[in-house]
C-alpha cells in the first residue's frame, strides 16, 4: 500500500484533536512492540504467533505516527524518503580509491613505514631517515601526547584512503587535476582534517588503566560520527560510512597509545589491506 494513501485512510479513523493523545499513544504502542519482543525472548512461542503479534503492534505504532504527521501537515512518503536519504548517507559507503588513475607520484603509497621519535616534550616524524612535517609539541598546558597526533592522519590515510595532511607531507597532492588539487588537497581540506583530529582527540578520555577510550570502536559516540559525516559532506571522504570512521578512529588511538607508552616507535601502514601495525623502537 502507498504510504500517503494509508495516511489518508488512517486519518478517517482518528477521534481526537489533542496531539498529546497521539504522542502518548505512540509511546504506549512502542512499549507494546518491546513487550512482544520480550515475550519472544522469554517464552519462545510459535513463530506464527510471534509474527502476528509484532506485526499488529508495529501497525499501531504506524497509525499513531501517521496521525502525528498529519497534524503537522507532513506526508509519510516525504518522511520516509528523507529518513532513507539520511540513513544511507550515514551508514552506507564505498571502497573507491580516491587517487586511482592519477600519476604514481600523486597517489598514496600502497605501504608506508613511519618512525616517531620523542624528544622530551617534542616529537618528530620521519620516513627513511628524512623528517616529514614539523617538529611538534603538545601545544597544551597539560602534557597529553598530542605531539604524536600525526598518527591519526596516518590512520585516516590507511583506513579511509583520505588525508589531505598526509598528501601535503608526502608531497602526493593531485596537481594534475587543478580542481581536485584546490578542493580536495588544498588548505581548507587540510584545516578540516586537523580540526577533526583535534575534536576527536579531545572527546576521548583515558580509562583507569591508561588506555584511550576510543581504542574500542564501540565507545565512539554516534553523535561524533554523525558530526564527522556532516562536516565532510562536501569532500570525497563523504563516501565513507560511519563504520569506516569508527575503524579509522579506533585504529589511530590504539597506535597513539603505543607511541605515548613507549616514547615513540614505528608505524607500519598497509593501505592495500587498510591496516596499521606498531613496532616499538629498540
C-alpha angles and dihedrals in degrees: 000000000000111000095227092048089052090050093053094049094043091054091058088066095052114113104183139061093202110108090199090064090060094042092052090043090055091053091048095050092045086055089052090055089052090048091052091052090048089056090053092054094042105037104020095214125186114302093238093054091048093052094048095049095046091045091051094049094046088050090057090050089053092051093055092044089051093052094047089051090050092052089059096042092250125144120225090222092056091046091050093048094048091048092048091050091051096047093045090051092050103038108029126068144155137238098229116151104235096208097040111137095022122119113281093251090058096051128086112254116256089234133018136183115204128186123210117198123192116213100183105276093001133070134196131197122211143174119205089347095306117115117235124196125359133313103265137205129184093264087211139106087233121057104240104153096252088140084081093054093116085082087074090057088051090051092051090048092048101042102028100028086231133108122130087185093058091044088057094046093045092043091237099132114147096242093158087077108051095196094049090046090052099043109025100030101028134105096275092055090048091051090047092055093045089051092050091050093050095046095047091045092052092049094057119082135199119254121224087265091057095253122136110251092226094060082090106065090209089066094060106104118239089228091063093048092048090051091051091052090049098049092046095048093112098050135068096261088068085088091070118092131235087256090057090052091049090054094047094048096046091045090052093050094048090055092041091056090053092050092051094044094049100033095247133327141167126303118203115202120198105189093178092061093028092233136130128205132190131218123186118231116256 
